[in-house]
Amino acid sequence: MAPAKPKADLQQIVTANRLSDGLVIFLGAGNVWTENVAEASVLREPAAVEAALEFGKACVAERLLVDPYAVDVTVEADGPVPTRLRERIRAFGPTARTDVENAAPPRAGAAA
């Protein structure tokens, strides 16, 4: 677990993976874990981040989740958005398009 960043514009959420099914989860209001990043509590104080991580450690001890850690976010109209690509993929899903059968252009000479 990475320690909270001591900076003035701190905005972080806490994420983990649920042990029962491996799904990505986020810590929301009232220390409730949610699958929806939009419901994640944005923490702006290092002490709040540390408290959330301590709660995550307690949940690990109870075998509810694994690997809780803090993620830097920006706050947009729809809620928090992780700043790193890896965390955006965890929050919002794969970067590959799923609405097309084959997104690659056909090769020259290939049968149509």
DSSP file with accessible surface (Angstrom, degrees, kcal/mol):
  #  RESIDUE AA STRUCTURE BP1 BP2  ACC     N-H-->O    O-->H-N    N-H-->O    O-->H-N    TCO  KAPPA ALPHA  PHI   PSI    X-CA   Y-CA   Z-CA
    1    1 A M              0   0  109      0, 0.0    68,-0.1     0, 0.0    66,-0.0   0.000 360.0 360.0 360.0 129.7    0.0    0.0    0.0
    2    2 A A        -     0   0   58     68,-0.2    68,-0.5     1,-0.1     3,-0.1  -0.612 360.0-116.4 -82.2 139.2    1.3    3.4   -1.0
    3    3 A P        -     0   0  104      0, 0.0    -1,-0.1     0, 0.0    66,-0.0  -0.351  40.8 -88.0 -70.8 157.8    1.2    6.1    1.6
    4    4 A A        -     0   0   15     42,-0.2     6,-0.0     1,-0.1    43,-0.0  -0.329  44.1-111.4 -64.5 145.3   -0.9    9.1    1.0
    5    5 A K        -     0   0   88     -3,-0.1     2,-1.5     1,-0.1    -1,-0.1  -0.657  20.4-136.8 -78.5 128.9    0.8   12.0   -0.9
    6    6 A P        +     0   0  121      0, 0.0     2,-0.3     0, 0.0    -1,-0.1  -0.650  55.8 126.7 -86.4  88.4    1.3   15.1    1.3
    7    7 A K    >   -     0   0   84     -2,-1.5     3,-1.1     1,-0.1    -2,-0.0  -0.979  66.9-117.7-142.5 158.0    0.3   17.8   -1.1
    8    8 A A  T 3  S+     0   0  113     -2,-0.3    -1,-0.1     1,-0.3     0, 0.0   0.851 110.8  47.2 -65.9 -37.0   -2.1   20.7   -1.0
    9    9 A D  T 3  S+     0   0  112      2,-0.0    -1,-0.3    -3,-0.0     2,-0.0  -0.058  79.2 162.8 -99.7  36.8   -4.4   19.5   -3.8
   10   10 A L    <   +     0   0    4     -3,-1.1     2,-0.3    34,-0.3    62,-0.0  -0.290   6.4 164.9 -59.4 126.7   -4.8   16.0   -2.6
   11   11 A Q        +     0   0   53     62,-0.1    62,-2.5     2,-0.1     2,-0.3  -0.856  14.1 153.5-143.8 109.9   -7.7   14.1   -4.1
   12   12 A Q  E     -AB  43  72A   9     31,-2.2    31,-3.8    -2,-0.3     2,-0.3  -0.947  27.1-159.3-137.5 156.5   -7.7   10.3   -3.7
   13   13 A I  E     - B   0  71A   1     58,-2.0    58,-2.8    -2,-0.3     2,-0.5  -0.865  24.1-122.1-123.5 164.4  -10.0    7.4   -3.6
   14   14 A V  E     + B   0  70A   1     13,-0.4    13,-2.4    27,-0.3     2,-0.3  -0.924  32.1 178.8-111.2 132.5   -9.4    4.0   -2.1
   15   15 A T  E     +CB  26  69A   0     54,-2.6    54,-2.3    -2,-0.5     2,-0.3  -0.867   8.6 154.4-127.8 162.4   -9.7    0.9   -4.3
   16   16 A A  E     -C   25   0A   0      9,-2.0     9,-2.5    -2,-0.3     2,-0.4  -0.906  41.6 -96.0-163.3-174.2   -9.3   -2.9   -3.8
   17   17 A N  E     -CB  24  66A  40     49,-2.1    49,-2.5    -2,-0.3     2,-0.2  -0.990  35.5-119.7-120.5 132.6  -10.5   -6.2   -5.2
   18   18 A R  E  >  - B   0  65A  60      5,-2.9     4,-2.4    -2,-0.4     3,-0.4  -0.504  18.0-143.1 -68.7 132.7  -13.3   -8.1   -3.6
   19   19 A L  T  4 S+     0   0   85     45,-2.0    46,-0.2    -2,-0.2    -1,-0.1   0.868  92.1  60.7 -69.7 -33.6  -12.1  -11.4   -2.5
   20   20 A S  T  4 S+     0   0  101     44,-0.5    -1,-0.2     1,-0.2    45,-0.1   0.832 130.7   0.7 -67.7 -32.5  -15.3  -13.4   -3.3
   21   21 A D  T  4 S-     0   0   83     -3,-0.4    -2,-0.2     2,-0.1    -1,-0.2   0.415  91.6-116.6-137.6  -1.6  -15.3  -12.6   -7.0
   22   22 A G     <  +     0   0   41     -4,-2.4    -3,-0.1     1,-0.2     3,-0.1   0.463  59.3 152.6  80.2   0.1  -12.2  -10.5   -7.7
   23   23 A L        -     0   0   77     -6,-0.1    -5,-2.9    -5,-0.1     2,-0.3  -0.301  52.0-106.2 -66.7 148.6  -14.2   -7.4   -8.9
   24   24 A V  E     -C   17   0A  31     -7,-0.2     2,-0.3    66,-0.2    -7,-0.2  -0.555  44.6-175.1 -71.3 133.2  -12.7   -3.9   -8.5
   25   25 A I  E     -C   16   0A   4     -9,-2.5    -9,-2.0    -2,-0.3     2,-0.3  -0.909  14.1-151.0-131.7 160.6  -14.3   -2.1   -5.6
   26   26 A F  E     -CD  15  34A   6      8,-3.1     8,-2.8    -2,-0.3     2,-0.6  -0.970  25.0-112.1-132.3 146.4  -14.1    1.5   -4.2
   27   27 A L  E     - D   0  33A   8    -13,-2.4    14,-2.6    -2,-0.3   -13,-0.4  -0.666  43.2-179.1 -83.7 121.3  -14.6    2.8   -0.7
   28   28 A G  E >>  -ED  40  32A   5      4,-3.1     3,-1.1    -2,-0.6     4,-0.6  -0.340  37.8 -44.7-107.5-169.8  -17.7    5.0   -0.6
   29   29 A A  G >4 S+     0   0   78     10,-0.6     3,-0.7     1,-0.2    -1,-0.2  -0.211 124.0  19.6 -58.0 142.7  -19.5    7.0    2.0
   30   30 A G  G 34 S-     0   0   76      1,-0.2    -1,-0.2    -3,-0.1     3,-0.1   0.741 129.3 -73.2  69.6  22.4  -20.0    5.4    5.4
   31   31 A N  G <4 S+     0   0   81     -3,-1.1     2,-0.5     1,-0.2    -1,-0.2   0.891  90.1 149.3  56.1  43.2  -17.2    2.9    4.7
   32   32 A V  E <<  -D   28   0A  92     -3,-0.7    -4,-3.1    -4,-0.6     2,-0.3  -0.922  44.3-131.8-107.1 130.3  -19.3    1.0    2.2
   33   33 A W  E     -D   27   0A  50     -2,-0.5     2,-0.3    -6,-0.2    -6,-0.2  -0.645  29.6-177.3 -82.2 137.4  -17.6   -0.8   -0.6
   34   34 A T  E     -D   26   0A  19     -8,-2.8    -8,-3.1    -2,-0.3     6,-0.0  -0.949  35.2-141.2-134.3 153.3  -19.1   -0.2   -4.1
   35   35 A E  S    S+     0   0  108     -2,-0.3     2,-0.7   -10,-0.2   -11,-0.1   0.552  84.3  85.8 -85.6 -10.3  -18.4   -1.4   -7.6
   36   36 A N    >   -     0   0   71      1,-0.2     3,-1.9   -10,-0.1     4,-0.2  -0.833  63.9-158.1-101.3 114.9  -19.2    2.1   -9.0
   37   37 A V  G >  S+     0   0    7     -2,-0.7     3,-1.7    54,-0.4    -1,-0.2   0.814  92.1  67.1 -60.6 -28.0  -16.3    4.6   -9.0
   38   38 A A  G 3  S+     0   0   49      1,-0.3    -1,-0.3    41,-0.1    43,-0.0   0.760  99.3  52.1 -64.3 -21.3  -18.8    7.5   -9.2
   39   39 A E  G <  S+     0   0  113     -3,-1.9   -10,-0.6    40,-0.1    -1,-0.3   0.408  84.4 117.9 -94.5   1.8  -19.8    6.5   -5.6
   40   40 A A  B <  S-E   28   0A   9     -3,-1.7     2,-0.5    -4,-0.2   -12,-0.3  -0.421  70.9-115.6 -71.2 142.2  -16.3    6.5   -4.3
   41   41 A S        -     0   0   39    -14,-2.6     2,-0.6   -27,-0.1   -27,-0.3  -0.675  23.6-137.5 -77.4 125.7  -15.5    9.0   -1.5
   42   42 A V        -     0   0   33     -2,-0.5     2,-0.5   -29,-0.1   -29,-0.2  -0.781  18.5-153.4 -86.2 121.6  -13.0   11.6   -2.6
   43   43 A L  B     +A   12   0A  29    -31,-3.8   -31,-2.2    -2,-0.6    -2,-0.0  -0.840  21.0 174.5-102.1 130.8  -10.5   12.1    0.2
   44   44 A R        +     0   0  126     -2,-0.5   -34,-0.3   -33,-0.2    -1,-0.1   0.386  59.8  67.0-117.4   0.0   -8.7   15.4    0.4
   45   45 A E  S >> S-     0   0  126      1,-0.1     4,-2.0   -33,-0.1     3,-0.6  -0.980  74.8-132.8-124.2 137.1   -6.8   15.1    3.7
   46   46 A P  H 3> S+     0   0   51      0, 0.0     4,-2.7     0, 0.0     5,-0.2   0.877 109.3  55.5 -54.5 -37.3   -3.8   12.8    4.4
   47   47 A A  H 3> S+     0   0   79      1,-0.2     4,-2.4     2,-0.2     5,-0.2   0.881 106.5  50.3 -64.7 -36.5   -5.5   11.7    7.7
   48   48 A A  H <> S+     0   0   39     -3,-0.6     4,-2.3     2,-0.2    -1,-0.2   0.894 110.7  49.4 -67.5 -39.3   -8.7   10.7    5.8
   49   49 A V  H  X S+     0   0    0     -4,-2.0     4,-2.5     2,-0.2    -2,-0.2   0.942 111.7  48.6 -64.2 -45.3   -6.7    8.7    3.3
   50   50 A E  H  X S+     0   0   76     -4,-2.7     4,-2.3     1,-0.2    -2,-0.2   0.905 111.2  50.1 -62.3 -41.4   -4.8    6.9    6.2
   51   51 A A  H  X S+     0   0   63     -4,-2.4     4,-2.2     2,-0.2    -1,-0.2   0.910 111.0  49.3 -63.8 -41.1   -8.0    6.2    8.0
   52   52 A A  H  X S+     0   0    7     -4,-2.3     4,-2.4     1,-0.2    -2,-0.2   0.903 111.2  49.5 -65.0 -39.5   -9.6    4.7    4.8
   53   53 A L  H  X S+     0   0    4     -4,-2.5     4,-2.4     2,-0.2    -2,-0.2   0.879 108.8  52.5 -68.1 -36.1   -6.5    2.6    4.3
   54   54 A E  H  X S+     0   0  101     -4,-2.3     4,-2.0     2,-0.2    -2,-0.2   0.907 109.1  49.9 -64.1 -40.5   -6.7    1.3    7.9
   55   55 A F  H  X S+     0   0   61     -4,-2.2     4,-2.1     2,-0.2    -2,-0.2   0.922 109.3  52.5 -62.5 -41.1  -10.3    0.4    7.3
   56   56 A G  H  X S+     0   0    0     -4,-2.4     4,-2.1     1,-0.2    -2,-0.2   0.912 106.8  52.2 -60.0 -41.2   -9.2   -1.4    4.2
   57   57 A K  H  X S+     0   0   95     -4,-2.4     4,-2.3     1,-0.2    -1,-0.2   0.892 107.5  52.4 -62.3 -38.8   -6.6   -3.3    6.2
   58   58 A A  H  X S+     0   0   45     -4,-2.0     4,-1.5     1,-0.2    -1,-0.2   0.894 108.5  50.8 -64.2 -37.3   -9.3   -4.4    8.6
   59   59 A C  H  <>S+     0   0    4     -4,-2.1     5,-2.7     2,-0.2     6,-0.7   0.852 107.6  53.1 -68.8 -33.1  -11.4   -5.6    5.7
   60   60 A V  H ><5S+     0   0   57     -4,-2.1     3,-2.0     1,-0.2    -2,-0.2   0.935 106.9  52.2 -63.6 -44.9   -8.4   -7.6    4.5
   61   61 A A  H 3<5S+     0   0   82     -4,-2.3    -2,-0.2     1,-0.3    -1,-0.2   0.831 108.2  51.2 -61.0 -31.0   -8.1   -9.2    7.9
   62   62 A E  T 3<5S-     0   0  130     -4,-1.5    -1,-0.3    -5,-0.1    -2,-0.2   0.361 115.9-119.6 -85.2   2.4  -11.8  -10.2    7.7
   63   63 A R  T < 5S+     0   0  203     -3,-2.0    -3,-0.2     2,-0.2    -2,-0.1   0.847  79.1 122.0  60.6  40.1  -11.1  -11.7    4.3
   64   64 A L  S   <S-     0   0   85     -5,-2.7   -45,-2.0     1,-0.2   -44,-0.5   0.730  76.4  -2.8 -96.6 -29.3  -13.5   -9.4    2.4
   65   65 A L  E     -B   18   0A   2     -6,-0.7     2,-0.3   -47,-0.3    -1,-0.2  -0.932  62.1-129.9-153.4 172.9  -11.0   -7.9    0.0
   66   66 A V  E    S+B   17   0A  60    -49,-2.5   -49,-2.1    -2,-0.3    -9,-0.0  -0.965  71.4   7.0-132.7 149.5   -7.4   -7.8   -1.1
   67   67 A D  E     -     0   0A  89     -2,-0.3     2,-0.2   -51,-0.2    -1,-0.1   0.869  63.7-168.7  56.8  55.9   -4.8   -5.0   -1.8
   68   68 A P  E     +     0   0A   3      0, 0.0     2,-0.3     0, 0.0   -52,-0.2  -0.550  18.7 157.7 -72.2 138.8   -6.5   -1.8   -0.7
   69   69 A Y  E     -B   15   0A  30    -54,-2.3   -54,-2.6    -2,-0.2     2,-0.3  -0.983  40.4-101.1-156.4 162.0   -4.6    1.3   -1.9
   70   70 A A  E     -B   14   0A  15    -68,-0.5     2,-0.4    -2,-0.3   -56,-0.2  -0.631  29.9-161.2 -90.5 144.7   -5.1    5.0   -2.6
   71   71 A V  E     -B   13   0A  10    -58,-2.8   -58,-2.0    -2,-0.3     2,-0.2  -0.990  20.0-121.9-128.0 131.1   -5.5    6.3   -6.2
   72   72 A D  E     +B   12   0A  32     -2,-0.4    11,-2.1   -60,-0.2    12,-0.4  -0.526  40.8 176.8 -68.5 137.9   -5.0    9.9   -7.3
   73   73 A V  E     -F   82   0B   6    -62,-2.5     2,-0.3     9,-0.3   -62,-0.1  -0.928  29.8-139.4-137.4 161.3   -8.1   11.3   -9.0
   74   74 A T  E     -F   81   0B  59      7,-2.4     7,-2.9    -2,-0.3     2,-0.6  -0.891  29.4-125.3-110.5 153.2   -9.6   14.4  -10.6
   75   75 A V  E     +F   80   0B  67     -2,-0.3     2,-0.2     5,-0.2    -2,-0.0  -0.894  35.4 172.4-105.3 119.4  -13.2   15.3   -9.8
   76   76 A E  E >   -F   79   0B 113      3,-2.3     3,-2.0    -2,-0.6     0, 0.0  -0.598  51.4 -83.3-114.4-179.7  -15.4   15.7  -12.9
   77   77 A A  T 3  S+     0   0  107      1,-0.3    -2,-0.0    -2,-0.2    -1,-0.0   0.835 129.5  45.3 -56.0 -36.3  -19.1   16.2  -13.4
   78   78 A D  T 3  S-     0   0  152      1,-0.3    -1,-0.3     0, 0.0    -3,-0.0   0.365 124.5 -92.7 -90.9   3.3  -19.8   12.5  -13.2
   79   79 A G  E <  S-F   76   0B  14     -3,-2.0    -3,-2.3   -40,-0.1    -1,-0.3  -0.725  73.1  -7.4 120.7-167.2  -17.5   11.9  -10.2
   80   80 A P  E     -F   75   0B   7      0, 0.0    -5,-0.2     0, 0.0   -40,-0.1  -0.373  52.1-166.5 -70.6 141.7  -13.9   10.9   -9.6
   81   81 A V  E     -F   74   0B  26     -7,-2.9    -7,-2.4    -2,-0.1     7,-0.1  -0.990  24.6-120.6-128.3 119.5  -11.7    9.9  -12.5
   82   82 A P  E     -F   73   0B   2      0, 0.0    -9,-0.3     0, 0.0     6,-0.1  -0.274  12.7-142.9 -57.9 144.4   -8.3    8.2  -11.8
   83   83 A T  S    S+     0   0   63    -11,-2.1     2,-0.3     4,-0.0   -10,-0.1   0.801  79.8  72.2 -81.7 -27.9   -5.4   10.2  -13.2
   84   84 A R  S  > S-     0   0  156    -12,-0.4     4,-2.0     1,-0.1     3,-0.3  -0.686  80.5-132.0 -92.0 141.6   -3.3    7.1  -14.2
   85   85 A L  H  > S+     0   0   99     -2,-0.3     4,-2.6     1,-0.2     5,-0.2   0.899 105.4  57.8 -56.7 -44.0   -4.4    5.0  -17.2
   86   86 A R  H  > S+     0   0  126      1,-0.2     4,-2.0     2,-0.2    -1,-0.2   0.918 109.9  44.3 -55.1 -43.6   -4.1    1.7  -15.3
   87   87 A E  H  > S+     0   0    9     -3,-0.3     4,-2.2     2,-0.2    -1,-0.2   0.843 109.8  54.9 -74.7 -31.1   -6.6    2.9  -12.7
   88   88 A R  H  X S+     0   0   91     -4,-2.0     4,-3.2     2,-0.2     5,-0.4   0.911 108.5  49.9 -65.1 -39.5   -9.0    4.3  -15.3
   89   89 A I  H  X S+     0   0   62     -4,-2.6     4,-2.3     1,-0.2    -2,-0.2   0.930 111.0  48.9 -63.9 -43.2   -9.0    0.9  -16.9
   90   90 A R  H  < S+     0   0   44     -4,-2.0    -1,-0.2    -5,-0.2    -2,-0.2   0.893 118.6  40.6 -61.9 -37.5   -9.7   -0.7  -13.5
   91   91 A A  H  < S+     0   0   19     -4,-2.2   -54,-0.4    -5,-0.1    -2,-0.2   0.884 130.8  21.3 -79.2 -39.5  -12.5    1.8  -12.9
   92   92 A F  H  < S-     0   0  121     -4,-3.2    -3,-0.2     1,-0.3    -2,-0.2   0.495 106.4-111.6-115.1  -6.7  -14.2    2.0  -16.3
   93   93 A G     <  -     0   0   27     -4,-2.3    -1,-0.3    -5,-0.4    -2,-0.1  -0.416  56.6 -17.2 104.4-179.5  -13.2   -1.2  -18.1
   94   94 A P        -     0   0  106      0, 0.0     4,-0.1     0, 0.0    -4,-0.0  -0.119  46.8-134.8 -63.6 156.6  -11.0   -2.2  -21.1
   95   95 A T  S    S+     0   0  109      2,-0.1     2,-0.2     0, 0.0    -2,-0.0   0.553  76.8 100.8 -87.1  -9.9   -9.9    0.3  -23.7
   96   96 A A  S    S-     0   0   71      1,-0.1     2,-0.3     2,-0.0     0, 0.0  -0.516  81.6-111.1 -75.5 143.3  -10.7   -2.0  -26.6
   97   97 A R        -     0   0  159     -2,-0.2     6,-0.2     1,-0.1     3,-0.1  -0.538  29.2-176.7 -74.2 137.7  -14.0   -1.3  -28.4
   98   98 A T        +     0   0  130     -2,-0.3    -1,-0.1     1,-0.1    -2,-0.0   0.393  69.9  77.6-112.0   0.9  -16.7   -3.9  -27.9
   99   99 A D  S    S+     0   0  113      2,-0.0     2,-0.3     4,-0.0    -1,-0.1   0.375  88.3  62.4 -94.7   4.9  -19.3   -2.4  -30.2
  100  100 A V  S    S-     0   0   57      1,-0.1     3,-0.3    -3,-0.1     0, 0.0  -0.961  72.6-138.5-129.5 147.7  -17.6   -3.6  -33.4
  101  101 A E  S    S+     0   0  205     -2,-0.3     2,-0.3     1,-0.3    -1,-0.1   0.926  95.8   2.1 -69.7 -45.4  -17.0   -7.1  -34.6
  102  102 A N        -     0   0  121      1,-0.1    -1,-0.3     2,-0.0     0, 0.0  -0.839  60.3-173.9-147.0 105.7  -13.5   -6.5  -36.0
  103  103 A A        +     0   0   76     -2,-0.3    -1,-0.1    -3,-0.3    -2,-0.1   0.646  60.0  97.1 -77.6 -13.8  -12.1   -3.0  -35.6
  104  104 A A  S    S-     0   0   58      1,-0.1     3,-0.1     3,-0.0    -2,-0.0  -0.518  82.6-112.6 -77.4 140.6   -9.0   -3.8  -37.7
  105  105 A P        -     0   0  112      0, 0.0    -1,-0.1     0, 0.0    -2,-0.1  -0.379  41.1 -95.3 -68.2 149.4   -9.1   -2.8  -41.3
  106  106 A P        -     0   0  122      0, 0.0     2,-0.1     0, 0.0     3,-0.1  -0.367  41.7-111.9 -64.2 148.2   -9.2   -5.6  -43.8
  107  107 A R    >   -     0   0  201      1,-0.1     3,-1.9     4,-0.1     2,-0.1  -0.466  38.9 -92.6 -77.8 151.1   -5.8   -6.7  -45.3
  108  108 A A  T 3  S+     0   0  109      1,-0.3    -1,-0.1    -2,-0.1     3,-0.1  -0.393 112.4  16.4 -62.3 133.7   -5.1   -6.1  -49.0
  109  109 A G  T 3  S+     0   0   89      1,-0.3    -1,-0.3    -2,-0.1     2,-0.2   0.416  92.0 135.7  83.8  -3.3   -6.1   -9.1  -51.0
  110  110 A A    <   -     0   0   49     -3,-1.9    -1,-0.3     1,-0.1     2,-0.1  -0.522  63.6-104.3 -78.1 144.3   -8.2  -10.7  -48.3
  111  111 A A              0   0  104     -2,-0.2    -4,-0.1    -3,-0.1    -1,-0.1  -0.453 360.0 360.0 -66.7 138.4  -11.6  -12.1  -49.3
  112  112 A A              0   0  152     -2,-0.1    -1,-0.1    -6,-0.0     0, 0.0  -0.403 360.0 360.0 -83.2 360.0  -14.5   -9.9  -48.3
